[in-house]
């Protein structure tokens, strides 16, 4: 299977529960940012600019766990910042597993290899390593030489120990699809379990020349995902079809709520209009109808997986053909 059976079953039960309760807006993945501190300053990252005044702050372990309970999503992505900098990160992982959550631990891999001794090998924990291309491009975006080798070394060691490892690749204007194909072929060779890929979002404080228009996204992803090469994408085939311009979806921003040191970020992981002190206030007070393509200019070029992947999955439940495609994909 493409994902652990426990994740598929837990998601199915969660969906059925929410449908039975009549809820239309509910989270699937909690994007938990316990700290925005990082050991890098990546060219395409908006967090350093957005949270420059509070970079030194961190959530307490109790605040993290309260947020997980408050949100209720079955999947928790630990991101930031670099989560392995967060002092109680290993206690947080242990507590999340105790609560039967599925964890995606995102890392730039600088601290990953030496952290493996303190992380549990379990199907409920996925290590997600940031890799934006082969060494020259990846290291130019991250701003430090040697990081590609560091990431590959950490991935190989993690796989040797039995960890589930995926990679996260952001596609920029300068990304060459042939280079990305070579990268993905190499990652498959060393046993990476899944490839998450997404077009970059154009943060206001970041150089706009790095980012793709919607038409450019469709062109690059047609060449990257429609070429017949059988890469093991973590993205659903429905979302990849959307990236190629073959489907149209509305964004589902509430499906991936973000919690950080300032509160619950509104309206989404990409756009910052404010923060709410509680998850309930985020859901009830955010004017969701104001956001989306054609309603907010900041949304017009966005095709990020965090907003559109949940839409594809939710709508598949109403379309037998799409649901069958998802089932076959997950079993492959």
C-alpha positions, 0 to 999 in steps of 0.5 A, a space after each residue: 500500500 502507498 500509505 500504512 493501513 492504519 492511516 487509511 482506516 483512521 481517515 475512513 473512520 474520521 470521514 464517516 464520523 464527520 459526515 454522520 455528524 453533519 459537519 461540512 468544514 472540518 480539518 484533516 491535517 493539523 499543521 503544528 509549528 511549535 517554533 519558527 526558529 530555523 538553522 537555514 534561511 531559505 530563499 522561498 520561505 515566508 515564515 522568517 519574514 512573517 514572524 521575524 518579531 517572534 522567532 525566538 518564541 516557542 509553544 510549550 509542550 502542553 500548548 502543542 498537545 492542547 492544540 492537537 486535542 482542540 483541532 482533532 485532526 487525525 494527522 499532525 504535521 510538525 513543521 516550522 521553522 525546523 522542528 528538530 530545533 524545538 527542545 521537547 520535540 521527542 516528548 511531543 512525538 511520543 505524546 502524539 503517538 500515545 494519542 494515536 495520531 499519525 505524524 509527519 515530521 518535516 525537516 531540512 535534514 541537518 539534525 535528522 541523522 543524529 536524531 534517529 536514535 531518539 525517534 521511534 520506528 512506527 508506521 504512524 511516524 513519517 519523516 519528510 525531508 525537504 529536497 528541492 532539486 539536485 545539489 546545485 539547485 537545492 543548495 542555492 535555494 537553501 543557501 548553504 553548500 553540502 546540504 544535498 549530501 546531508 539530506 541523502 545521507 540522513 535518508 539512507 540511514 533512516 531507511 536502513 533503520 526501518 523508518 518511513 521516509 518521504 520527501 517534499 519538493 517545491 517547484 519554482 520557476 527555475 526548477 527544471 523538470 528533467 532535473 526533478 525527474 532525475 532526482 525522483 528516480 534517484 530517490 526511488 532507487 534509495 527506497 524513499 516511500 513517497 514523493 510530495 510535490 507542490 508548486 511554490 506559493 508566492 509569499 508577499 515578502 519573497 522575491 516574486 520572480 521565483 514563482 510560477 503563474 497558474 499557466 506555468 504550473 500547469 505546463 511544468 506539472 504536465 511535463 513532470 507528472 504526465 510523462 508516463 514515468 511511474 514515480 511514487 507520488 504521495 499526492 493523489 492522482 486527482 490533485 496531480 490532474 488538477 495541477 495539469 489543468 485537467 480538473 477544477 477544484 475550489 480551495 479547502 483552506 480549513 482542512 489544514 489549519 495552522 497553529 503557531 506561537 501567535 495562535 491559529 493562523 487565518 485563513 490558511 498556511 499560505 495567507 496571513 490575515 491574523 490569528 485567533 486564540 482558539 480553533 473554534 474561533 478560527 473556524 467560526 469567525 474566519 470569513 471563508 467566503 472571501 477567499 479563493 480564486 476570483 475572490 482574493 488576488 492572493 489566491 489567484 495563482 495558488 495551487 498548493 496541495 494543502 488547500 486543494 488536495 483535501 478538496 480532491 479527496 472529499 469530492 472523490 467520496 461523491 464520485 464512484 469513478 474518482 473513489 475507485 481511482 484513489 483506491 487503486 492508487 493507494 493499493 499500488 
